[in-house]
Amino acid sequence: AAGQPVGRLSKKFTPPPGLTCLSARVHAMLTWRKSDSDPEYQDRCQCDSWEVVLPELVFGPAGSDE
């Protein structure tokens, strides 16, 4: 509510063309484990488990309401 960042989106994320983000909130907090990752990525994991923010993003035409 205070605009405090709690996570970041993937570098590959792009918003839908022609739309703007009308609102964003934390939908859930998940715990991800190294064992949840595909085997080819497990050697890149720096810890055994971590929390992940699952955002809820609402997009619409610029200047519209939710």
All heavy atoms as TSV, in Angstrom:
chain	resi	resn	atom	element	x	y	z
A	1	ALA	N	N	0.821	-1.200	0.000
A	1	ALA	CA	C	0.000	0.000	0.000
A	1	ALA	C	C	0.863	1.261	0.000
A	1	ALA	O	O	0.454	2.285	-0.536
A	1	ALA	CB	C	-0.939	-0.016	1.202
A	2	ALA	N	N	2.054	1.170	0.580
A	2	ALA	CA	C	2.934	2.335	0.661
A	2	ALA	C	C	3.878	2.424	-0.523
A	2	ALA	O	O	4.757	3.267	-0.555
A	2	ALA	CB	C	3.718	2.294	1.968
A	3	GLY	N	N	3.736	1.517	-1.502
A	3	GLY	CA	C	4.608	1.552	-2.660
A	3	GLY	C	C	5.967	0.923	-2.425
A	3	GLY	O	O	6.888	1.125	-3.209
A	4	GLN	N	N	6.095	0.142	-1.362
A	4	GLN	CA	C	7.366	-0.502	-1.043
A	4	GLN	C	C	7.578	-1.709	-1.956
A	4	GLN	O	O	6.739	-2.595	-1.997
A	4	GLN	CB	C	7.354	-0.953	0.419
A	4	GLN	CG	C	8.640	-1.553	0.896
A	4	GLN	CD	C	9.757	-0.554	1.006
A	4	GLN	OE1	O	9.527	0.622	1.213
A	4	GLN	NE2	N	10.972	-1.014	0.846
A	5	PRO	N	N	8.696	-1.772	-2.700
A	5	PRO	CA	C	8.951	-2.944	-3.543
A	5	PRO	C	C	9.091	-4.209	-2.698
A	5	PRO	O	O	9.713	-4.190	-1.641
A	5	PRO	CB	C	10.285	-2.620	-4.229
A	5	PRO	CG	C	10.476	-1.150	-4.067
A	5	PRO	CD	C	9.748	-0.764	-2.830
A	6	VAL	N	N	8.502	-5.311	-3.175
A	6	VAL	CA	C	8.590	-6.584	-2.463
A	6	VAL	C	C	9.132	-7.690	-3.351
A	6	VAL	O	O	9.279	-8.820	-2.915
A	6	VAL	CB	C	7.229	-7.012	-1.875
A	6	VAL	CG1	C	6.782	-6.045	-0.803
A	6	VAL	CG2	C	6.184	-7.137	-2.964
A	7	GLY	N	N	9.419	-7.387	-4.599
A	7	GLY	CA	C	9.937	-8.374	-5.532
A	7	GLY	C	C	10.198	-7.709	-6.869
A	7	GLY	O	O	10.037	-6.501	-7.010
A	8	ARG	N	N	10.605	-8.513	-7.825
A	8	ARG	CA	C	10.811	-7.983	-9.168
A	8	ARG	C	C	10.360	-9.027	-10.181
A	8	ARG	O	O	10.359	-10.228	-9.893
A	8	ARG	CB	C	12.256	-7.584	-9.399
A	8	ARG	CG	C	13.221	-8.738	-9.373
A	8	ARG	CD	C	14.628	-8.262	-9.622
A	8	ARG	NE	N	15.512	-9.427	-9.631
A	8	ARG	CZ	C	16.792	-9.358	-9.732
A	8	ARG	NH1	N	17.378	-8.180	-9.824
A	8	ARG	NH2	N	17.525	-10.443	-9.746
A	9	LEU	N	N	9.997	-8.558	-11.346
A	9	LEU	CA	C	9.547	-9.447	-12.406
A	9	LEU	C	C	10.755	-9.978	-13.172
A	9	LEU	O	O	11.852	-9.413	-13.111
A	9	LEU	CB	C	8.605	-8.698	-13.350
A	9	LEU	CG	C	7.314	-8.180	-12.710
A	9	LEU	CD1	C	6.551	-7.305	-13.695
A	9	LEU	CD2	C	6.452	-9.330	-12.237
A	10	SER	N	N	10.540	-11.020	-13.897
A	10	SER	CA	C	11.575	-11.595	-14.743
A	10	SER	C	C	12.081	-10.560	-15.747
A	10	SER	O	O	11.322	-9.711	-16.217
A	10	SER	CB	C	10.987	-12.791	-15.496
A	10	SER	OG	O	11.828	-13.190	-16.544
A	11	LYS	N	N	13.338	-10.649	-16.095
A	11	LYS	CA	C	13.896	-9.757	-17.110
A	11	LYS	C	C	13.200	-9.938	-18.452
A	11	LYS	O	O	13.155	-9.031	-19.265
A	11	LYS	CB	C	15.391	-10.001	-17.284
A	11	LYS	CG	C	16.220	-9.580	-16.098
A	11	LYS	CD	C	17.690	-9.890	-16.325
A	11	LYS	CE	C	18.508	-9.555	-15.098
A	11	LYS	NZ	N	19.919	-9.879	-15.279
A	12	LYS	N	N	12.631	-11.122	-18.676
A	12	LYS	CA	C	11.950	-11.415	-19.936
A	12	LYS	C	C	10.504	-10.920	-19.965
A	12	LYS	O	O	9.858	-10.982	-20.998
A	12	LYS	CB	C	11.967	-12.920	-20.211
A	12	LYS	CG	C	13.350	-13.462	-20.453
A	12	LYS	CD	C	13.305	-14.947	-20.733
A	12	LYS	CE	C	14.695	-15.492	-20.986
A	12	LYS	NZ	N	14.653	-16.923	-21.312
A	13	PHE	N	N	9.978	-10.431	-18.817
A	13	PHE	CA	C	8.588	-9.992	-18.774
A	13	PHE	C	C	8.389	-8.740	-19.630
A	13	PHE	O	O	9.172	-7.809	-19.581
A	13	PHE	CB	C	8.157	-9.678	-17.339
A	13	PHE	CG	C	6.788	-9.069	-17.266
A	13	PHE	CD1	C	5.663	-9.862	-17.357
A	13	PHE	CD2	C	6.625	-7.701	-17.143
A	13	PHE	CE1	C	4.401	-9.315	-17.315
A	13	PHE	CE2	C	5.370	-7.133	-17.094
A	13	PHE	CZ	C	4.252	-7.949	-17.182
A	14	THR	N	N	7.320	-8.746	-20.411
A	14	THR	CA	C	6.879	-7.548	-21.141
A	14	THR	C	C	5.377	-7.410	-20.943
A	14	THR	O	O	4.642	-8.401	-21.044
A	14	THR	CB	C	7.201	-7.613	-22.648
A	14	THR	OG1	O	6.598	-8.777	-23.201
A	14	THR	CG2	C	8.697	-7.644	-22.908
A	15	PRO	N	N	4.891	-6.205	-20.657
A	15	PRO	CA	C	3.453	-6.032	-20.477
A	15	PRO	C	C	2.717	-6.250	-21.791
A	15	PRO	O	O	3.319	-6.161	-22.860
A	15	PRO	CB	C	3.317	-4.584	-20.007
A	15	PRO	CG	C	4.610	-3.925	-20.300
A	15	PRO	CD	C	5.643	-4.980	-20.450
A	16	PRO	N	N	1.421	-6.556	-21.712
A	16	PRO	CA	C	0.658	-6.748	-22.942
A	16	PRO	C	C	0.720	-5.485	-23.815
A	16	PRO	O	O	0.640	-4.373	-23.295
A	16	PRO	CB	C	-0.775	-6.992	-22.450
A	16	PRO	CG	C	-0.627	-7.428	-21.031
A	16	PRO	CD	C	0.608	-6.755	-20.512
A	17	PRO	N	N	0.872	-5.649	-25.120
A	17	PRO	CA	C	0.976	-4.481	-26.004
A	17	PRO	C	C	-0.258	-3.586	-25.917
A	17	PRO	O	O	-1.385	-4.071	-25.882
A	17	PRO	CB	C	1.087	-5.090	-27.405
A	17	PRO	CG	C	1.325	-6.548	-27.218
A	17	PRO	CD	C	0.930	-6.910	-25.837
A	18	GLY	N	N	-0.020	-2.288	-25.837
A	18	GLY	CA	C	-1.095	-1.307	-25.831
A	18	GLY	C	C	-1.811	-1.140	-24.504
A	18	GLY	O	O	-2.766	-0.383	-24.414
A	19	LEU	N	N	-1.358	-1.860	-23.463
A	19	LEU	CA	C	-2.011	-1.764	-22.160
A	19	LEU	C	C	-1.038	-1.235	-21.121
A	19	LEU	O	O	0.180	-1.305	-21.286
A	19	LEU	CB	C	-2.535	-3.138	-21.721
A	19	LEU	CG	C	-3.541	-3.803	-22.641
A	19	LEU	CD1	C	-3.935	-5.173	-22.094
A	19	LEU	CD2	C	-4.771	-2.944	-22.837
A	20	THR	N	N	-1.583	-0.717	-20.036
A	20	THR	CA	C	-0.769	-0.233	-18.936
A	20	THR	C	C	-1.191	-0.955	-17.661
A	20	THR	O	O	-2.327	-1.426	-17.561
A	20	THR	CB	C	-0.911	1.300	-18.780
A	20	THR	OG1	O	0.005	1.759	-17.814
A	20	THR	CG2	C	-2.307	1.701	-18.385
A	21	CYS	N	N	-0.300	-1.050	-16.722
A	21	CYS	CA	C	-0.612	-1.716	-15.454
A	21	CYS	C	C	-1.476	-0.780	-14.617
A	21	CYS	O	O	-1.064	0.320	-14.263
A	21	CYS	CB	C	0.667	-2.080	-14.710
A	21	CYS	SG	S	0.339	-3.050	-13.225
A	22	LEU	N	N	-2.704	-1.215	-14.327
A	22	LEU	CA	C	-3.639	-0.419	-13.538
A	22	LEU	C	C	-3.453	-0.647	-12.050
A	22	LEU	O	O	-3.657	0.261	-11.245
A	22	LEU	CB	C	-5.079	-0.748	-13.931
A	22	LEU	CG	C	-5.440	-0.537	-15.400
A	22	LEU	CD1	C	-6.859	-1.005	-15.669
A	22	LEU	CD2	C	-5.262	0.925	-15.790
A	23	SER	N	N	-3.099	-1.872	-11.675
A	23	SER	CA	C	-2.849	-2.161	-10.263
A	23	SER	C	C	-1.945	-3.377	-10.142
A	23	SER	O	O	-1.858	-4.200	-11.049
A	23	SER	CB	C	-4.164	-2.406	-9.508
A	23	SER	OG	O	-4.784	-3.593	-9.934
A	24	ALA	N	N	-1.280	-3.440	-9.020
A	24	ALA	CA	C	-0.394	-4.567	-8.721
A	24	ALA	C	C	-0.448	-4.809	-7.224
A	24	ALA	O	O	-0.460	-3.866	-6.438
A	24	ALA	CB	C	1.027	-4.255	-9.159
A	25	ARG	N	N	-0.549	-6.098	-6.856
A	25	ARG	CA	C	-0.537	-6.440	-5.438
A	25	ARG	C	C	0.056	-7.831	-5.272
A	25	ARG	O	O	0.170	-8.589	-6.231
A	25	ARG	CB	C	-1.935	-6.379	-4.831
A	25	ARG	CG	C	-2.879	-7.440	-5.316
A	25	ARG	CD	C	-4.275	-7.272	-4.686
A	25	ARG	NE	N	-5.123	-8.394	-5.022
A	25	ARG	CZ	C	-5.348	-9.443	-4.243
A	25	ARG	NH1	N	-4.788	-9.516	-3.055
A	25	ARG	NH2	N	-6.137	-10.426	-4.628
A	26	VAL	N	N	0.425	-8.141	-4.048
A	26	VAL	CA	C	0.934	-9.474	-3.740
A	26	VAL	C	C	-0.268	-10.405	-3.639
A	26	VAL	O	O	-1.147	-10.214	-2.801
A	26	VAL	CB	C	1.742	-9.479	-2.428
A	26	VAL	CG1	C	2.138	-10.902	-2.059
A	26	VAL	CG2	C	2.962	-8.594	-2.555
A	27	HIS	N	N	-0.332	-11.385	-4.508
A	27	HIS	CA	C	-1.418	-12.363	-4.479
A	27	HIS	C	C	-1.105	-13.482	-3.484
A	27	HIS	O	O	-1.979	-13.941	-2.768
A	27	HIS	CB	C	-1.639	-12.942	-5.884
A	27	HIS	CG	C	-2.730	-13.952	-5.958
A	27	HIS	ND1	N	-4.054	-13.601	-5.922
A	27	HIS	CD2	C	-2.696	-15.302	-6.026
A	27	HIS	CE1	C	-4.791	-14.700	-5.982
A	27	HIS	NE2	N	-3.985	-15.741	-6.043
A	28	ALA	N	N	0.161	-13.891	-3.451
A	28	ALA	CA	C	0.572	-14.961	-2.534
A	28	ALA	C	C	2.081	-14.935	-2.364
A	28	ALA	O	O	2.804	-14.372	-3.183
A	28	ALA	CB	C	0.142	-16.327	-3.076
A	29	MET	N	N	2.532	-15.538	-1.286
A	29	MET	CA	C	3.955	-15.775	-1.055
A	29	MET	C	C	4.148	-17.285	-1.073
A	29	MET	O	O	3.438	-18.009	-0.386
A	29	MET	CB	C	4.394	-15.218	0.301
A	29	MET	CG	C	4.335	-13.715	0.405
A	29	MET	SD	S	5.527	-12.864	-0.628
A	29	MET	CE	C	7.053	-13.418	0.068
A	30	LEU	N	N	5.087	-17.746	-1.899
A	30	LEU	CA	C	5.349	-19.168	-2.048
A	30	LEU	C	C	6.751	-19.499	-1.573
A	30	LEU	O	O	7.647	-18.663	-1.658
A	30	LEU	CB	C	5.227	-19.572	-3.523
A	30	LEU	CG	C	3.937	-19.166	-4.238
A	30	LEU	CD1	C	4.067	-19.421	-5.721
A	30	LEU	CD2	C	2.777	-19.937	-3.664
A	31	THR	N	N	6.928	-20.705	-1.095
A	31	THR	CA	C	8.269	-21.188	-0.770
A	31	THR	C	C	8.697	-22.115	-1.898
A	31	THR	O	O	7.981	-23.055	-2.242
A	31	THR	CB	C	8.289	-21.936	0.564
A	31	THR	OG1	O	7.876	-21.037	1.601
A	31	THR	CG2	C	9.678	-22.456	0.875
A	32	TRP	N	N	9.827	-21.814	-2.505
A	32	TRP	CA	C	10.387	-22.616	-3.593
A	32	TRP	C	C	11.618	-23.320	-3.052
A	32	TRP	O	O	12.396	-22.737	-2.295
A	32	TRP	CB	C	10.765	-21.705	-4.760
A	32	TRP	CG	C	11.036	-22.453	-6.026
A	32	TRP	CD1	C	12.269	-22.805	-6.508
A	32	TRP	CD2	C	10.097	-22.947	-6.967
A	32	TRP	NE1	N	12.138	-23.475	-7.687
A	32	TRP	CE2	C	10.806	-23.587	-8.000
A	32	TRP	CE3	C	8.717	-22.922	-7.035
A	32	TRP	CZ2	C	10.188	-24.187	-9.079
A	32	TRP	CZ3	C	8.104	-23.511	-8.111
A	32	TRP	CH2	C	8.834	-24.133	-9.122
A	33	ARG	N	N	11.760	-24.567	-3.410
A	33	ARG	CA	C	12.908	-25.348	-2.953
A	33	ARG	C	C	13.802	-25.706	-4.142
A	33	ARG	O	O	13.341	-25.817	-5.275
A	33	ARG	CB	C	12.424	-26.621	-2.266
A	33	ARG	CG	C	11.685	-26.368	-0.971
A	33	ARG	CD	C	11.158	-27.657	-0.373
A	33	ARG	NE	N	10.233	-28.354	-1.253
A	33	ARG	CZ	C	8.922	-28.121	-1.346
A	33	ARG	NH1	N	8.378	-27.183	-0.590
A	33	ARG	NH2	N	8.164	-28.820	-2.169
A	34	LYS	N	N	15.054	-25.902	-3.840
A	34	LYS	CA	C	16.011	-26.310	-4.865
A	34	LYS	C	C	15.505	-27.546	-5.600
A	34	LYS	O	O	15.599	-27.647	-6.816
A	34	LYS	CB	C	17.365	-26.577	-4.207
A	34	LYS	CG	C	18.475	-26.914	-5.143
A	34	LYS	CD	C	19.783	-27.063	-4.360
A	34	LYS	CE	C	20.947	-27.337	-5.254
A	34	LYS	NZ	N	22.213	-27.370	-4.520
A	35	SER	N	N	14.907	-28.474	-4.857
A	35	SER	CA	C	14.406	-29.710	-5.458
A	35	SER	C	C	13.207	-29.474	-6.374
A	35	SER	O	O	12.866	-30.338	-7.181
A	35	SER	CB	C	14.040	-30.720	-4.360
A	35	SER	OG	O	13.022	-30.201	-3.527
A	36	ASP	N	N	12.543	-28.303	-6.274
A	36	ASP	CA	C	11.429	-27.961	-7.168
A	36	ASP	C	C	11.928	-27.544	-8.548
A	36	ASP	O	O	11.161	-27.558	-9.511
A	36	ASP	CB	C	10.595	-26.807	-6.600
A	36	ASP	CG	C	9.895	-27.162	-5.304
A	36	ASP	OD1	O	9.515	-28.337	-5.147
A	36	ASP	OD2	O	9.725	-26.265	-4.460
A	37	SER	N	N	13.177	-27.158	-8.634
A	37	SER	CA	C	13.756	-26.681	-9.895
A	37	SER	C	C	14.129	-27.857	-10.792
A	37	SER	O	O	14.409	-28.959	-10.304
A	37	SER	CB	C	15.007	-25.845	-9.622
A	37	SER	OG	O	14.687	-24.724	-8.830
A	38	ASP	N	N	14.141	-27.609	-12.090
A	38	ASP	CA	C	14.593	-28.637	-13.024
A	38	ASP	C	C	16.042	-29.006	-12.706
A	38	ASP	O	O	16.836	-28.137	-12.314
A	38	ASP	CB	C	14.507	-28.137	-14.462
A	38	ASP	CG	C	13.075	-28.012	-14.961
A	38	ASP	OD1	O	12.210	-28.745	-14.452
A	38	ASP	OD2	O	12.834	-27.181	-15.856
A	39	PRO	N	N	16.386	-30.270	-12.861
A	39	PRO	CA	C	17.743	-30.723	-12.509
A	39	PRO	C	C	18.858	-29.913	-13.173
A	39	PRO	O	O	19.890	-29.662	-12.541
A	39	PRO	CB	C	17.771	-32.175	-12.980
A	39	PRO	CG	C	16.350	-32.610	-12.927
A	39	PRO	CD	C	15.541	-31.382	-13.287
A	40	GLU	N	N	18.652	-29.460	-14.395
A	40	GLU	CA	C	19.725	-28.716	-15.067
A	40	GLU	C	C	19.966	-27.330	-14.457
A	40	GLU	O	O	20.983	-26.701	-14.728
A	40	GLU	CB	C	19.464	-28.594	-16.574
A	40	GLU	CG	C	18.257	-27.769	-16.953
A	40	GLU	CD	C	17.019	-28.591	-17.236
A	40	GLU	OE1	O	16.894	-29.725	-16.740
A	40	GLU	OE2	O	16.160	-28.087	-17.957
A	41	TYR	N	N	19.041	-26.838	-13.614
A	41	TYR	CA	C	19.203	-25.524	-12.977
A	41	TYR	C	C	19.590	-25.629	-11.502
A	41	TYR	O	O	19.942	-24.628	-10.890
A	41	TYR	CB	C	17.919	-24.704	-13.099
A	41	TYR	CG	C	17.535	-24.425	-14.520
A	41	TYR	CD1	C	16.389	-24.977	-15.077
A	41	TYR	CD2	C	18.319	-23.603	-15.325
A	41	TYR	CE1	C	16.032	-24.733	-16.398
A	41	TYR	CE2	C	17.974	-23.349	-16.642
A	41	TYR	CZ	C	16.836	-23.907	-17.166
A	41	TYR	OH	O	16.493	-23.665	-18.467
A	42	GLN	N	N	19.521	-26.812	-10.917
A	42	GLN	CA	C	19.759	-26.950	-9.480
A	42	GLN	C	C	21.153	-26.525	-9.061
A	42	GLN	O	O	21.328	-26.001	-7.963
A	42	GLN	CB	C	19.467	-28.383	-9.030
A	42	GLN	CG	C	17.986	-28.685	-9.035
A	42	GLN	CD	C	17.659	-30.075	-8.546
A	42	GLN	OE1	O	18.534	-30.819	-8.119
A	42	GLN	NE2	N	16.388	-30.427	-8.606
A	43	ASP	N	N	22.151	-26.690	-9.919
A	43	ASP	CA	C	23.511	-26.284	-9.549
A	43	ASP	C	C	23.649	-24.765	-9.472
A	43	ASP	O	O	24.580	-24.250	-8.877
A	43	ASP	CB	C	24.544	-26.880	-10.501
A	43	ASP	CG	C	24.396	-26.410	-11.939
A	43	ASP	OD1	O	23.264	-26.089	-12.352
A	43	ASP	OD2	O	25.415	-26.369	-12.649
A	44	ARG	N	N	22.705	-24.022	-10.048
A	44	ARG	CA	C	22.732	-22.551	-9.995
A	44	ARG	C	C	22.078	-21.997	-8.730
A	44	ARG	O	O	22.249	-20.821	-8.416
A	44	ARG	CB	C	22.015	-21.965	-11.208
A	44	ARG	CG	C	22.667	-22.315	-12.521
A	44	ARG	CD	C	21.906	-21.683	-13.652
A	44	ARG	NE	N	22.411	-22.151	-14.937
A	44	ARG	CZ	C	21.892	-21.804	-16.094
A	44	ARG	NH1	N	20.850	-21.004	-16.142
A	44	ARG	NH2	N	22.404	-22.276	-17.209
A	45	CYS	N	N	21.308	-22.824	-8.034
A	45	CYS	CA	C	20.614	-22.381	-6.823
A	45	CYS	C	C	21.636	-22.098	-5.724
A	45	CYS	O	O	22.513	-22.909	-5.464
A	45	CYS	CB	C	19.612	-23.430	-6.359
A	45	CYS	SG	S	18.272	-23.720	-7.529
A	46	GLN	N	N	21.481	-20.947	-5.084
A	46	GLN	CA	C	22.439	-20.544	-4.057
A	46	GLN	C	C	22.008	-20.955	-2.645
A	46	GLN	O	O	22.768	-20.803	-1.700
A	46	GLN	CB	C	22.663	-19.043	-4.127
A	46	GLN	CG	C	23.279	-18.620	-5.451
A	46	GLN	CD	C	23.509	-17.129	-5.532
A	46	GLN	OE1	O	23.359	-16.400	-4.554
A	46	GLN	NE2	N	23.873	-16.659	-6.707
A	47	CYS	N	N	20.758	-21.431	-2.502
A	47	CYS	CA	C	20.286	-21.907	-1.204
A	47	CYS	C	C	19.262	-23.017	-1.424
A	47	CYS	O	O	18.826	-23.249	-2.546
A	47	CYS	CB	C	19.700	-20.765	-0.365
A	47	CYS	SG	S	18.452	-19.808	-1.204
A	48	ASP	N	N	18.898	-23.704	-0.356
A	48	ASP	CA	C	18.001	-24.856	-0.470
A	48	ASP	C	C	16.533	-24.467	-0.617
A	48	ASP	O	O	15.743	-25.203	-1.190
A	48	ASP	CB	C	18.172	-25.783	0.726
A	48	ASP	CG	C	19.527	-26.488	0.695
A	48	ASP	OD1	O	20.023	-26.755	-0.416
A	48	ASP	OD2	O	20.068	-26.760	1.772
A	49	SER	N	N	16.132	-23.292	-0.072
A	49	SER	CA	C	14.758	-22.825	-0.220
A	49	SER	C	C	14.718	-21.301	-0.125
A	49	SER	O	O	15.606	-20.691	0.479
A	49	SER	CB	C	13.851	-23.446	0.838
A	49	SER	OG	O	14.190	-22.987	2.119
A	50	TRP	N	N	13.682	-20.692	-0.718
A	50	TRP	CA	C	13.524	-19.241	-0.706
A	50	TRP	C	C	12.065	-18.900	-0.961
A	50	TRP	O	O	11.292	-19.709	-1.448
A	50	TRP	CB	C	14.448	-18.577	-1.732
A	50	TRP	CG	C	14.231	-19.017	-3.147
A	50	TRP	CD1	C	13.457	-18.412	-4.101
A	50	TRP	CD2	C	14.798	-20.163	-3.790
A	50	TRP	NE1	N	13.510	-19.112	-5.275
A	50	TRP	CE2	C	14.319	-20.196	-5.118
A	50	TRP	CE3	C	15.650	-21.181	-3.366
A	50	TRP	CZ2	C	14.668	-21.198	-6.015
A	50	TRP	CZ3	C	15.994	-22.176	-4.266
A	50	TRP	CH2	C	15.517	-22.180	-5.570
A	51	GLU	N	N	11.687	-17.669	-0.596
A	51	GLU	CA	C	10.327	-17.205	-0.789
A	51	GLU	C	C	10.219	-16.489	-2.136
A	51	GLU	O	O	11.137	-15.791	-2.560
A	51	GLU	CB	C	9.905	-16.239	0.325
A	51	GLU	CG	C	9.720	-16.919	1.670
A	51	GLU	CD	C	11.024	-17.314	2.328
A	51	GLU	OE1	O	12.015	-16.560	2.177
A	51	GLU	OE2	O	11.074	-18.364	2.983
A	52	VAL	N	N	9.074	-16.672	-2.785
A	52	VAL	CA	C	8.810	-16.063	-4.086
A	52	VAL	C	C	7.481	-15.318	-4.000
A	52	VAL	O	O	6.497	-15.848	-3.486
A	52	VAL	CB	C	8.723	-17.137	-5.193
A	52	VAL	CG1	C	8.395	-16.523	-6.538
A	52	VAL	CG2	C	10.016	-17.938	-5.265
A	53	VAL	N	N	7.452	-14.086	-4.492
A	53	VAL	CA	C	6.223	-13.299	-4.550
A	53	VAL	C	C	5.460	-13.685	-5.812
A	53	VAL	O	O	6.022	-13.680	-6.913
A	53	VAL	CB	C	6.532	-11.786	-4.574
A	53	VAL	CG1	C	5.253	-10.979	-4.757
A	53	VAL	CG2	C	7.264	-11.369	-3.311
A	54	LEU	N	N	4.179	-14.023	-5.664
A	54	LEU	CA	C	3.306	-14.265	-6.806
A	54	LEU	C	C	2.438	-13.020	-6.953
A	54	LEU	O	O	1.544	-12.780	-6.139
A	54	LEU	CB	C	2.441	-15.500	-6.585
A	54	LEU	CG	C	1.457	-15.836	-7.697
A	54	LEU	CD1	C	2.187	-16.132	-9.004
A	54	LEU	CD2	C	0.595	-17.005	-7.294
A	55	PRO	N	N	2.715	-12.183	-7.975
A	55	PRO	CA	C	1.976	-10.928	-8.094
A	55	PRO	C	C	0.632	-11.113	-8.802
A	55	PRO	O	O	0.436	-12.055	-9.563
A	55	PRO	CB	C	2.901	-10.060	-8.954
A	55	PRO	CG	C	3.612	-11.047	-9.815
A	55	PRO	CD	C	3.779	-12.281	-8.965
A	56	GLU	N	N	-0.277	-10.194	-8.538
A	56	GLU	CA	C	-1.505	-10.070	-9.318
A	56	GLU	C	C	-1.409	-8.729	-10.029
A	56	GLU	O	O	-1.383	-7.675	-9.388
A	56	GLU	CB	C	-2.742	-10.089	-8.436
A	56	GLU	CG	C	-4.015	-9.904	-9.231
A	56	GLU	CD	C	-5.268	-9.877	-8.365
A	56	GLU	OE1	O	-5.186	-10.188	-7.167
A	56	GLU	OE2	O	-6.321	-9.540	-8.911
A	57	LEU	N	N	-1.303	-8.771	-11.338
A	57	LEU	CA	C	-1.178	-7.567	-12.145
A	57	LEU	C	C	-2.448	-7.403	-12.971
A	57	LEU	O	O	-2.886	-8.339	-13.631
A	57	LEU	CB	C	0.031	-7.665	-13.077
A	57	LEU	CG	C	1.371	-7.974	-12.408
A	57	LEU	CD1	C	2.450	-8.183	-13.454
A	57	LEU	CD2	C	1.759	-6.880	-11.443
A	58	VAL	N	N	-3.021	-6.204	-12.930
A	58	VAL	CA	C	-4.228	-5.917	-13.706
A	58	VAL	C	C	-3.854	-4.892	-14.773
A	58	VAL	O	O	-3.351	-3.816	-14.451
A	58	VAL	CB	C	-5.364	-5.370	-12.813
A	58	VAL	CG1	C	-6.584	-5.008	-13.640
A	58	VAL	CG2	C	-5.714	-6.377	-11.723
A	59	PHE	N	N	-4.086	-5.270	-16.042
A	59	PHE	CA	C	-3.757	-4.397	-17.159
A	59	PHE	C	C	-5.031	-3.916	-17.846
A	59	PHE	O	O	-6.036	-4.613	-17.856
A	59	PHE	CB	C	-2.887	-5.137	-18.173
A	59	PHE	CG	C	-1.504	-5.409	-17.687
A	59	PHE	CD1	C	-1.198	-6.571	-17.011
A	59	PHE	CD2	C	-0.503	-4.475	-17.887
A	59	PHE	CE1	C	0.071	-6.823	-16.548
A	59	PHE	CE2	C	0.789	-4.712	-17.430
A	59	PHE	CZ	C	1.074	-5.889	-16.750
A	60	GLY	N	N	-4.946	-2.724	-18.402
A	60	GLY	CA	C	-6.055	-2.165	-19.159
A	60	GLY	C	C	-5.569	-0.999	-19.990
A	60	GLY	O	O	-4.405	-0.602	-19.898
A	61	PRO	N	N	-6.462	-0.401	-20.783
A	61	PRO	CA	C	-6.074	0.775	-21.577
A	61	PRO	C	C	-5.634	1.899	-20.651
A	61	PRO	O	O	-6.173	2.049	-19.541
A	61	PRO	CB	C	-7.344	1.138	-22.332
A	61	PRO	CG	C	-8.201	-0.081	-22.286
A	61	PRO	CD	C	-7.830	-0.824	-21.029
A	62	ALA	N	N	-4.678	2.674	-21.073
A	62	ALA	CA	C	-4.192	3.793	-20.270
A	62	ALA	C	C	-5.352	4.726	-19.932
A	62	ALA	O	O	-6.198	5.014	-20.772
A	62	ALA	CB	C	-3.103	4.564	-21.014
A	63	GLY	N	N	-5.421	5.130	-18.666
A	63	GLY	CA	C	-6.466	6.060	-18.214
A	63	GLY	C	C	-7.772	5.384	-17.822
A	63	GLY	O	O	-8.702	6.061	-17.416
A	64	SER	N	N	-7.886	4.059	-17.901
A	64	SER	CA	C	-9.122	3.388	-17.520
A	64	SER	C	C	-9.078	3.008	-16.055
A	64	SER	O	O	-8.040	2.986	-15.412
A	64	SER	CB	C	-9.357	2.139	-18.379
A	64	SER	OG	O	-8.390	1.154	-18.102
A	65	ASP	N	N	-10.234	2.701	-15.492
A	65	ASP	CA	C	-10.330	2.247	-14.101
A	65	ASP	C	C	-10.375	0.739	-14.059
A	65	ASP	O	O	-10.692	0.090	-15.031
A	65	ASP	CB	C	-11.597	2.809	-13.448
A	65	ASP	CG	C	-11.538	4.324	-13.313
A	65	ASP	OD1	O	-10.422	4.852	-13.181
A	65	ASP	OD2	O	-12.612	4.970	-13.338
A	66	GLU	N	N	-10.095	0.171	-12.848
A	66	GLU	CA	C	-10.179	-1.287	-12.668
A	66	GLU	C	C	-11.583	-1.767	-12.827
A	66	GLU	O	O	-12.530	-1.238	-12.417
A	66	GLU	CB	C	-9.680	-1.668	-11.284
A	66	GLU	CG	C	-8.189	-1.723	-11.200
A	66	GLU	CD	C	-7.743	-2.285	-9.869
A	66	GLU	OE1	O	-8.133	-3.428	-9.523
A	66	GLU	OE2	O	-7.033	-1.585	-9.180
